[in-house]
Amino acid sequence: MDRTMRTMISPGRYVQGSGAIHRLGEYLAPLGSQPLLVADDMVWGFVGHDVETSLKAAGLPVDRRPFSGAPSAAAVDRLVGEIQDAGADVVVAVGGGSTIDTVKAAGYLAGIRWANAPTVASTDAPCSALSVIYTEDGEFDEYRFFPRNPDLVLVDSQVVANAPAKFLIAGVGDALATWLEARATSRSGSNTMAGGLPTVTGTALAKLSWDVLWENALPAVDAVRDHQVTPAVEKVIEANTLLSGLGFESGGLAAAHAIHNGLTAVPATHGLAHGQKVNLGSVAQLVLEGADPADLREFIEFTTSVGLPTTLAEVGIRSDDAESVRAVARAASAEGETIHSMPFEVLADDVAAALASIDRFATRVREDAKLPAPVPYAAAH
């Protein structure tokens, strides 16, 4: 990490729009002649035909390998072997964040180019030059950094709108954290995931992501419930995928994502989407910052309306479960975690106190705003 230079990184090309999947072959052709496609059986069932048609029209062979599970070190190594056996010169993730993170890590180790065609807008993983690696048990293991970003990110807006709305909602949770964390990183002068100090550009894109979501998230979620692509949907897909991807990587991560990582230390949270846990991390970060109560209240009201969790109960942890809360706090504040990019020292005790205080306040906010009361995760599932 360079503590004197500012840096901004981004994918080679970003493409978004309804029907974009039909042009995947066209955009892949300049990258390689022997692509290896990675997609789980469910994803391939609804986009496989269009992908095959697109690649064949571009004169490219179709070689698809199934993938399921978490992006673990073992899963990455298995895919490296498949890439080498296939003689592929570009590997393409078609699917969600787990597939994408596995493909990025495997493409780097195999020494070839890599591209992403996300079928949901649930995380900001597609554009970044890093992968989040988990243990086989689903706990956060490590960040792996790569010297370059994906060569191509292609998002078909209609494919995203056809997916269950819960994926777009999770992406909003992940993306809203971008500005909160970039703001904290800018204030502390900490390094970003891009390998240097934050740029004005990276910080500004993080703020733009926030602004777009506050204006468009609610109508976009409503439209996607009916599988419609509207201008609001297009803006939210871009905010979740591109703006948040550039903003977190070149603007900085802080407490929200560290607390997400800490939450994975508790098995009860493993069934939740990344963005759901990140949103609770955002609430906790605002508490740690001593945010204006009106701002904290507004964030809880807005994200509850979007459909995101704002209490520990909703991610499977009782607020009086001191052992689990401490486990989250210890993992979130471990050496090297991004929580140390906050503009003040944060200890495990601080994180535990912030987490334990959330449920009572958020429940009262929701009651006052006539929003649904929190439903414990176990009861909801």
C-alpha positions in Angstrom: 0.0 0.0 0.0 1.2 3.5 -1.0 0.6 6.1 1.7 1.6 9.0 -0.6 -0.2 8.3 -3.9 -3.8 8.6 -4.8 -5.2 6.0 -7.2 -8.4 5.1 -9.1 -9.0 1.7 -10.7 -11.9 0.4 -12.8 -13.0 -2.4 -15.2 -11.8 -2.2 -18.8 -15.4 -1.9 -20.1 -18.8 -1.6 -18.5 -22.0 -2.5 -20.6 -25.5 -2.2 -19.2 -29.0 -2.4 -20.8 -32.0 -4.6 -21.6 -30.9 -7.4 -24.0 -27.2 -6.9 -23.3 -26.7 -10.6 -22.8 -27.3 -11.1 -26.5 -24.1 -9.1 -27.2 -21.9 -11.0 -24.8 -20.0 -12.8 -27.6 -19.4 -9.5 -29.4 -17.7 -8.0 -26.4 -15.8 -11.2 -25.5 -14.3 -11.7 -28.9 -11.6 -9.1 -28.5 -10.6 -10.7 -25.2 -10.0 -14.2 -26.2 -10.8 -17.1 -28.6 -11.4 -19.8 -26.0 -13.7 -18.6 -23.3 -14.7 -20.8 -20.3 -18.1 -19.9 -19.0 -18.9 -20.5 -15.3 -22.5 -20.6 -14.1 -24.7 -22.6 -11.8 -27.4 -24.8 -13.3 -30.2 -22.4 -12.3 -28.6 -19.4 -13.9 -27.7 -21.4 -17.0 -31.3 -22.6 -17.2 -32.6 -19.1 -17.9 -29.7 -17.4 -19.7 -27.8 -20.3 -21.2 -29.6 -20.3 -24.6 -29.0 -16.6 -25.1 -25.4 -16.9 -24.1 -24.8 -19.8 -26.4 -26.5 -18.0 -29.3 -24.4 -14.9 -28.7 -21.1 -16.7 -28.5 -21.8 -18.8 -31.6 -22.7 -15.6 -33.6 -19.3 -14.2 -32.6 -17.6 -17.4 -33.7 -16.7 -18.4 -30.2 -17.0 -22.0 -28.7 -19.3 -22.6 -25.9 -17.8 -24.4 -22.9 -19.7 -24.0 -19.6 -18.7 -25.4 -16.2 -21.2 -25.5 -13.3 -20.4 -23.7 -10.0 -22.2 -23.6 -6.7 -21.3 -22.8 -3.2 -19.1 -20.1 -1.6 -15.9 -18.6 -3.1 -13.6 -20.7 -1.0 -9.9 -21.3 -1.5 -10.6 -24.9 -2.6 -13.3 -23.8 -5.0 -10.9 -21.3 -6.6 -8.2 -23.9 -7.0 -10.6 -26.4 -8.6 -11.6 -23.8 -11.1 -8.0 -23.0 -11.9 -7.6 -26.7 -12.8 -10.6 -26.6 -15.1 -9.3 -23.4 -16.8 -6.0 -25.1 -17.5 -7.6 -28.4 -18.7 -9.8 -26.4 -21.1 -7.0 -24.3 -22.5 -9.1 -21.2 -21.9 -7.8 -17.7 -22.5 -10.7 -15.8 -20.9 -12.9 -17.0 -18.0 -16.4 -15.6 -17.7 -18.6 -15.5 -14.6 -22.4 -15.7 -15.4 -24.3 -15.3 -12.2 -24.0 -13.7 -8.7 -21.3 -12.6 -6.4 -20.1 -16.0 -5.3 -19.5 -17.1 -8.9 -17.9 -13.7 -9.8 -15.5 -13.7 -6.9 -14.4 -17.3 -7.6 -13.9 -16.5 -11.3 -11.8 -13.4 -10.6 -9.5 -15.3 -8.2 -9.2 -18.3 -10.5 -8.6 -16.1 -13.6 -5.8 -14.3 -11.9 -4.1 -17.5 -10.7 -4.5 -19.1 -14.2 -2.9 -16.1 -15.8 -5.7 -15.3 -18.2 -8.2 -12.5 -18.7 -11.6 -12.5 -16.9 -15.0 -11.0 -17.5 -18.3 -10.9 -15.5 -21.9 -11.1 -16.6 -23.8 -10.6 -13.4 -27.4 -11.8 -13.5 -28.4 -10.0 -10.3 -27.5 -6.5 -9.0 -27.0 -7.8 -5.4 -23.4 -6.7 -4.8 -20.6 -4.4 -6.1 -18.3 -7.4 -6.7 -18.5 -7.4 -10.5 -16.3 -4.4 -11.2 -13.6 -4.8 -8.5 -10.0 -6.1 -8.6 -10.5 -8.2 -5.4 -12.3 -11.3 -4.3 -13.8 -12.0 -0.9 -12.8 -15.6 0.1 -14.8 -17.6 2.7 -14.0 -20.8 4.6 -15.9 -23.9 3.7 -18.1 -23.2 6.7 -19.1 -19.8 5.3 -17.0 -17.5 7.5 -15.0 -14.6 6.1 -11.4 -15.8 5.4 -9.6 -13.1 3.5 -9.6 -10.5 0.7 -7.5 -11.4 -2.3 -6.3 -8.4 -4.4 -5.4 -8.5 -8.1 -3.3 -6.2 -10.2 -6.1 -5.4 -12.5 -9.9 -5.2 -12.7 -12.1 -7.4 -14.9 -11.7 -6.7 -18.6 -15.5 -6.6 -19.1 -18.6 -6.3 -17.0 -21.8 -6.8 -18.9 -25.2 -6.4 -17.2 -28.5 -7.3 -18.9 -31.1 -5.1 -17.1 -34.0 -7.3 -18.0 -32.2 -10.4 -16.7 -31.7 -8.5 -13.4 -35.4 -7.4 -13.3 -36.5 -11.0 -13.9 -34.7 -12.2 -10.8 -36.4 -12.0 -7.4 -36.5 -8.5 -6.0 -34.6 -9.6 -2.9 -31.4 -9.6 -4.9 -31.8 -5.9 -5.9 -32.7 -5.1 -2.3 -29.5 -6.7 -1.0 -27.6 -4.7 -3.6 -29.0 -1.5 -2.3 -27.8 -2.4 1.2 -24.3 -3.1 -0.1 -24.2 0.1 -2.1 -25.6 2.5 0.5 -22.6 1.6 2.7 -20.3 2.9 0.0 -20.7 6.5 0.8 -20.7 6.1 4.6 -17.4 4.2 4.4 -15.8 6.4 1.7 -16.7 9.5 3.8 -15.0 7.9 6.8 -12.0 6.9 4.8 -11.6 10.4 3.4 -11.8 11.9 6.8 -9.1 9.5 8.2 -6.8 9.7 5.2 -6.6 5.9 5.2 -5.7 3.7 2.2 -8.3 2.2 0.0 -8.6 -1.3 -1.6 -7.1 0.2 -4.7 -3.8 0.4 -3.1 -3.4 4.1 -2.2 -5.1 7.1 -0.8 -8.7 7.8 -1.9 -9.1 10.0 -5.0 -11.6 12.9 -5.2 -13.2 10.9 -8.0 -13.7 7.7 -6.0 -15.2 9.6 -3.1 -17.5 11.6 -5.4 -18.7 8.4 -7.1 -19.5 6.9 -3.7 -21.6 9.9 -2.9 -23.3 9.7 -6.3 -24.2 6.1 -5.6 -25.9 7.2 -2.3 -27.8 10.0 -4.0 -29.1 7.8 -6.8 -30.3 5.2 -4.4 -32.2 7.6 -2.1 -34.0 8.9 -5.1 -34.7 5.7 -7.0 -34.5 2.6 -4.8 -38.1 2.4 -3.7 -39.7 2.8 -7.2 -37.0 0.4 -8.6 -37.8 -2.3 -6.1 -41.5 -1.9 -6.9 -40.8 -2.2 -10.6 -38.6 -5.3 -10.2 -41.3 -7.0 -8.2 -43.3 -6.9 -11.5 -40.1 -7.8 -13.5 -40.2 -4.4 -15.3 -37.2 -2.3 -16.4 -37.8 1.4 -15.8 -35.4 4.4 -15.7 -35.3 4.0 -11.9 -34.3 0.3 -12.3 -31.5 1.2 -14.7 -30.2 3.8 -12.3 -30.3 1.4 -9.3 -28.5 -1.4 -11.2 -25.8 1.1 -12.2 -25.5 2.4 -8.6 -25.4 -1.1 -7.1 -22.9 -2.4 -9.6 -20.7 0.3 -11.2 -20.9 3.3 -8.9 -20.7 1.3 -5.7 -18.0 -0.9 -7.2 -15.8 2.1 -8.1 -16.7 4.0 -5.0 -15.9 1.3 -2.5 -12.6 0.3 -4.2 -11.2 3.7 -4.9 -13.1 5.6 -2.1 -12.5 3.2 0.8 -14.1 0.7 3.1 -14.5 1.2 6.9 -16.8 -0.1 9.6 -19.9 -1.4 7.7 -18.0 -4.1 5.8 -15.9 -5.0 8.7 -19.0 -5.6 10.8 -20.4 -7.7 7.9 -17.3 -9.8 8.1 -17.7 -10.1 11.8 -21.3 -11.2 11.4 -20.1 -14.2 9.4 -18.4 -15.5 12.6 -21.9 -16.4 13.8 -23.4 -19.4 11.9 -27.0 -18.1 12.3 -26.2 -15.3 9.8 -24.9 -17.5 7.0 -28.3 -17.7 5.2 -28.4 -13.9 4.7 -27.3 -12.0 1.6 -24.1 -10.0 1.8 -26.0 -6.7 1.4 -28.4 -7.5 4.2 -25.5 -8.0 6.7 -23.7 -4.9 5.3 -26.8 -2.8 6.0 -26.7 -3.7 9.7 -23.0 -2.8 9.5 -24.0 0.6 8.2 -26.5 1.2 11.1 -23.7 0.2 13.5 -21.2 2.5 11.8 -23.6 5.4 12.2 -23.9 4.6 15.9 -20.1 4.4 16.2 -19.8 7.8 14.6 -22.3 9.3 17.0 -24.4 10.3 14.0 -27.1 12.9 14.5 -30.2 10.9 15.8 -32.3 12.4 13.0 -29.9 11.0 10.4 -29.8 7.6 12.0 -33.6 7.6 12.3 -33.9 8.5 8.6 -31.5 5.8 7.5 -33.4 3.1 9.5 -36.7 4.3 8.1 -35.5 4.3 4.6 -33.7 1.0 4.6 -36.6 -0.7 6.4 -38.9 0.6 3.7 -36.6 -0.9 1.1 -36.7 -4.2 2.8 -33.4 -4.4 4.6 -32.7 -5.5 8.2 -32.0 -2.8 10.7 -31.8 -5.0 13.9 -29.7 -7.9 15.2 -32.8 -10.0 15.5 -33.4 -9.8 11.7 -29.9 -11.3 11.1 -30.4 -14.1 13.6 -28.8 -12.7 16.7 -30.6 -11.8 19.9 -29.4 -8.4 21.3 -28.9 -10.0 24.7 -26.8 -12.8 23.3 -23.6 -11.3 24.6 -21.4 -14.2 23.4 -22.5 -13.8 19.8 -22.3 -10.0 19.9 -18.8 -10.3 21.3 -17.8 -12.8 18.6 -19.0 -10.4 15.9 -17.2 -7.5 17.6 -13.9 -9.3 17.9 -13.9 -10.4 14.3 -14.9 -7.0 13.0 -12.1 -5.2 14.9 -9.4 -7.8 14.1 -6.0 -6.5 13.0 -6.1 -5.5 9.3 -9.8 -5.1 9.2 -11.2 -2.1 7.4 -12.9 -0.8 10.6 -9.4 0.7 11.3 -10.0 3.1 8.4 -12.5 5.0 10.7 -11.3 8.5 11.7 -11.0 7.4 15.3 -9.9 4.3 17.2 -12.5 1.5 17.3 -12.1 -1.3 19.8 -14.1 -4.5 20.1 -15.9 -3.1 23.1 -17.1 -0.1 21.0 -18.5 -2.4 18.3 -20.2 -4.6 20.8 -21.9 -1.6 22.5 -23.0 -0.2 19.1 -24.5 -3.6 18.1 -26.2 -4.1 21.4 -27.8 -0.7 21.2 -29.4 -1.1 17.8 -32.4 -3.2 18.3 -34.2 -1.1 20.9 -33.7 2.2 19.0 -34.5 0.7 15.6 -37.7 -0.9 16.9 -38.9 2.4 18.4 -38.0 4.2 15.1 -40.1 1.7 13.2 -43.0 2.0 15.6 -43.0 5.8 15.3 -42.9 5.6 11.5 -45.6 2.9 11.4 -43.2 0.5 9.7 -43.3 -3.2 10.3 -41.8 -4.5 13.6 -38.6 -6.5 13.2 -39.2 -10.3 12.6 -36.5 -12.5 14.0 -34.6 -14.2 11.3 -35.4 -17.7 12.5 -39.2 -16.9 12.6 -39.0 -15.3 9.1 -37.4 -18.4 7.6 
